Amino acid sequence: MKNVLQAEPELGFYQAIVPIIISVFCVYLTIGMVLGVIPGFVQEALGFDSVVVGIVIGLQFLSTLLTRAYSGKMTDTKGAKASKMLGVFLAIIAGVTYILAISFQHKPIVSVSFLMIARIIHGVGESFLITGALTWGIGLVGSANSGKVMTWNGIAMYAGIALGAPLSIFMGKNYDLLLVFLLIVLLPAVSWLVTLRLPRLQVEKITVRMPFYKVIGAVSGEGMSLAFSSMAFGCIASFIALFFIHKEWGDASFAFLTFGVCYVLTRIFFASFPDRFGGYKIALLSLLVEVVGQMLIWTASSELMAIIGCGLTGIGFSLVFPALGVLALQRVQPQMRGTALGAYVAFVDLSLGLAGPLAGLVAGWFDYQTVYLFGAISCVLAILLLLFNKRRSTVTG
């Protein structure tokens, strides 16, 4: 079988990474655009309740989760570039399917069925895209820069989500929802073009591969903490728009934007902190900030208070992924890096896939504001798990 050969980097860091970052940003911009308009479309135009909203949102993350093993294997055996380009192609197909959903909105069952299919395709595309992009970037610039690669990919991911949501809300209000989904078809084409000339990674044959379930086990300590911390983001992504509507605060564009700006600025200015102070300390501090952010939204009596809560959640969530990710990668051989990244990010997929439906149930039983108490409790569980894993590592070490 084949795998990525870890050679010395042939390109400068930014020469290799900038095209990949732009490519990732374009696709995640489409993900953010969907998050901005789908909850309102499903509830207001199609007439379904908050549980269906949560299911539609969560389908993308669940489909990403279920294809992580295959995307990681394909990345290691067929090459990171092939994996990433397949992800881009599937994002285009998802955009076309979203257009079909809008076209059949006069038939709610048909429309929501197309939405679910589009979410599944979008999720599979995301799986191949980010696993390929991360592995490609690390392979091009060297494993010593793996933390930087994950940091900048994270910036592209969440900047895309944060900017995409208010952009689609603005376009949906002032133009036409169809225009939003046409743009979702076009942006992945840009993503394809910007990385077209980057070199492929060389591959080599190996005789033994660690099974995916063993890779999952190897990174599970870091992965479970990441999963619980991601619930807070899932709560914002799924229900902040409906929460603002329910409170009669208008649209949630600024809340999405504040989350994204705080997330990105934290990544830019404090990217070196996990290396300087240790992944455990930075992850613990970040999770504490996330708890405060979610508690602010839960107790918010004003729009400003809720927006500040979104900002603090973005600051807290920002460094959890790279802080724990570098530790996770140290647990596997370099030849299994694509599979390990797929396994590690799968914990985010699991979290976000469950966050939508679970938050929908919480909203149905209580109200939209209580969703953020659920998010805060999830972050507390992430802290407890982090402390447990630290103690276990100290005892066994």
N, C-alpha and C positions, 0 to 999 in steps of 0.2 A: 504494500500500500504506500501511498505518498503522503508527504507531510511538508510543512514549511521549513525550509532550511534557514537557520539563523546565521546570517552572514553579517559582515561589517556593513554599516550603512553606506550607500553610494551617493545619496543626495543629502544636501543640507536639511536641517530640521524643518524650517519653514517652507523651503522649496518643495518638500514632500508632503508636509502636513496641510498647508493652506488649501490646496485643491480638495483634499479629503474633507476638511472642515466645511468648506463651502458646499460640497456635495451633501454631507450629512445635514447641514442647516436647511438646505432646500427641501429635503424630504420631511424633516421634522416640522418645517413650516406648514406643510400640508396636514400633518397630524394635529398641530395646534389649531389650524383653521377649522378642522372638523369638530374639535372640542368646543369651539366657540359657538357653533350654530346647531349642532345635532341635538343637544338637550332640548332647546326651545322648539326645534322642528318636530321632534318626536312627540312632545307634550302638547304643543299648541296647534300645529298644523295637522298632525295625525291623530291626536286625541288620546294618547296612551299615558299611563301613570308613571310615577317616579321609579318603580321597580323595573319597568321596561326600559326606561332611560338608562338605568344602571346596567342592565344586561347588554344593551346595544353598545354602550361605552366599554364595558368590560370584555366584550368578545375580541376586540383587537388584542388586548394584553394576553388573554388566554391563548389565542392562536399563536402569538409570538412565543409564549412559554412552551407550547406543545411542539414547536418546530426548532427549538434551540439545539437539541441533540443533533438533528440532521444538519442544521446550518453550521454548527461547529465542526462536524465531521467533513462536510463539503469544503469548508474553509481550509481545513488541514490537508485534505486529499486532492482537491481540485484547484486550490489557490484562492487567496483572499480577494483578488480582483474579480474572479468569476462569481464569487458569492455576493460581493457588493453590487455588481452590475445586475444580477438576478433580482436583488432586492429593489433596485430602482425600477426595473421593468414591471415588477408586481405592483409597485406604487402607482404606476401609470394605469394599469388595469383596474386598480381600486378606484381611481378617479373616474374612470368611465362608468363603473358600476354605481358610484354615488350619483352621477348624472341620471342614470336610469331610475334610481330611487326618487329623485326630484320629479322626474317626468310622470311618475305614477302616484303622485301624492293624493290624487282624487280617489285612489284605491288604497286605503291605509295598510291593509294586510300585505298587499303586493309591495308597497313602498318600503315598509319596515323590513320585509324579507330581503329586498335588494340592499337595504342598509346593513343588515346583518352579514350578508355575503361580502359586501364591500369592506366591512370592518375586519372580517376574517382574512381577506386577501391583503389588506393594509397591514395587518399584524404579521402575517408570514413574510411580507416584504421587509418590514422593519427588522425581523429576526435576521434575515440574510444580510441586510444593509449594515447594521451596526456591528455584527460579529465580523463581517468581512472588512469593514472600515477600520475597526480597532486593530485587528490582526495585521492588516496591510500597513497601517501607519507604524506600528511597532516594528514590523519586519523591515520597513524602509529606513527607519532612523535608529534602530538598535534597541535592545531590551533595557539598556540603562536609562532610556527616555520613556519607559512605559507609563510612568506616572503622569508625565507631561501630555502624552498622547491621550490618556484617559481623561485628563483634565480638560483639554481643548475640545475633545469630542463631546464631553458633557456640556461645555459652553454652547457648542453648536446645537445640541439636542434641545436644551431647555430654553435657549434664546429663540429657537424656531417655534417651540410650543408657546412661549410667552408672547411673541410678536404675532404669531399666526392667529391666535384666538381673538384679540381686539381687531385685527385686520379683517377677519371674516365677519365679525359683528358689524363693523362699519360698512362693509360692502353689502351685507345682507339688508341693512336698514336703508341705505342710500341708493343702492342699485338693484341687483337681483341675485337671489340665492344661486341661480344657475351659473352666474359669473364666478362665484366662489369655487364651484366644483370644476369649472373649466380651467381655473388657475391651478387646481390640484392635479390636473392632467399635465399641464405645461411645466410646472416646477421640477418634477422628476426628470424631465428631458434635459433641463439645465444641469441637474445633478449628474446625469450620464456624461454630458459633454466635458465638464470641467476636469474629470479624472481620466478621460479617455487616453491621454498620452503618458500617464504615469506608468512606470515599468511594472511588470508582473513580478511576484516573488518566485525565486527558484524553489523547486520542490525536490524531495528525495524520497527514496523508498526506506521504510522501516518495517521490521518484522512483527513487532508487538505494539499494540495500542491499549492504553488503559480504557476499560469500559466506561461509558458515560456515567453510569450510576456510581462508580468509584470516584470519578472526578467530582460529581455532585457531593459525595461524602467528604472529599478532601477540602472543599471550599464551603461546606455547609455552615460552619461557625460564623464566618463573615457574612455569608449569604443570608442567613436568617435574620441577623441584625439589620442588614440592608433591606430585607423584605418588610419588616415591621416599620422601619423608618419611611419607606416609600408609601405606606398607607396614607400618610398626611398629604402627600402630593396627589394621590389618587382621589382623596376627598375634595381637594380644590379643583382638580381637573374635571370631576364628574358633576359637582353640584354647586360650585360657587356662583355660576350664572343664575341658576334657579333660586338660590338663596337671596341674591341681590334683588331679583324680581319680586320674590315673596315679601321682602322688607320694603319694597317700593323705593329702592335706592337707584333705580335705573339699571343700565347694563353693567357687567362686571369687567369691562375692558381694562380699567385702571388697576383692578385687583390682579388680573392675569399679568399685566405689564409690570406691576410692582414686584410680584413674585419672580418674574424672569430677570428683571434688572438686578435685583438683590442677589439672585442666584449667580448670575454671570459676573458681577463685580466682585463677589466673594471669591469665585474661582480665579479671577484675574489677579487680584491683589494678595490672595493668601494661598495660592496654589502650592507653594513650597512648604507650607506648614506641616503636612503629614510627614514629609521627609525630615524636617528640622526637629519636630517635637514628638514624633511617633504617631502611628495610625490610631492607636488606642486612645490617647489623650484627645486628639482632634475629633475622633468619632464621638466620644463621650460628651465633649463640649457642644458639638454640633447637635446632638440629639436633645440636649437640654434646651437649646435655643428653639428647636422645633416644637418641643412641648409648650414652651411659652407662647409661640406663635399660634398654635392650634387653640390654646386656652383663650387667647385674646379674641379669636374669631367666635368661639363658643359663647363668650360673655359679651360680645360686641353689642353696644347700644347705639352705635353710629356707624355710618359708612367708613369714616376715617379709621376708626378702631379696627374694623374688619380688614381694611387695606393694610394697616400696619401689621396685623397678624399674618397676612399673606406674605409680606416682606420678610418678617422674621422666620417664617417657615422656609422661604427660599434661601435665606442665609444659613439656616441650620442644615437643610438638606444638601446644600451645595458640596460640602467636602466629605460627606459620608461615603460616597461612591469611590473616589480615588483613595481615601484613607484606608478603607477596608480592601479595595481592589488590589493594591500592590501586595498586601499580605497574602491575598488569595492566590495570586500568580506565583508566589514563592513556593507554593505547595505542590506544584507540578513541574514536569520537565518542559524545557522550551519547545520541544516538538509537539506538545499537547496544548500550546498556548491558545489556539483558536477554540478548542473544545472547552478549556478551562474558562475562557471569557464567556462562551456560550452558557456554561453552567452557572457562572457567577451572576450574569445578567438575567438568567432565568428566574432568579429569586425576585427581581424587580417585576418581571412579567407576572409571576404568580401573585405578588402583592397587588399590582394594579388591576389584574384580572378579577381578583376577589373584592377589591376596594369598591368598585362601582356597584355590583349587586348588594354587597353588605351595607354600604352607605345608603343605597336605595331602600333597603329594609328599615334601617334606622330612621330615615326620613319619613317613611310610611307609618311607622309605629309612633314616632314622636314628632319631630319637625326638622327642617333643613339645618337649623342652628345646632341641633344635637349631633349632627354628623361630625362636627369638629371636636366634640368631646370624645367620640369614637377615635378620631385621628390622634388626639392627645394620648389616649390610653395605649394606642398602638406604639407610639414613640416611647412611652414608659416601659412597655414590654421589650422594646429594642434595647433600652438601657440595661434592663435586668439581664437580658441574654448576653449582652456585651460583657457585663461584670462577671457573669457565670463562666463565659469562655476564657476570660482573662485569668480567673482563679484556677480553672482547670489546666490551662497552659502552664501556669506557675507551678502547680503541684506535679504535673507530669514532666515538666522540664527540669 
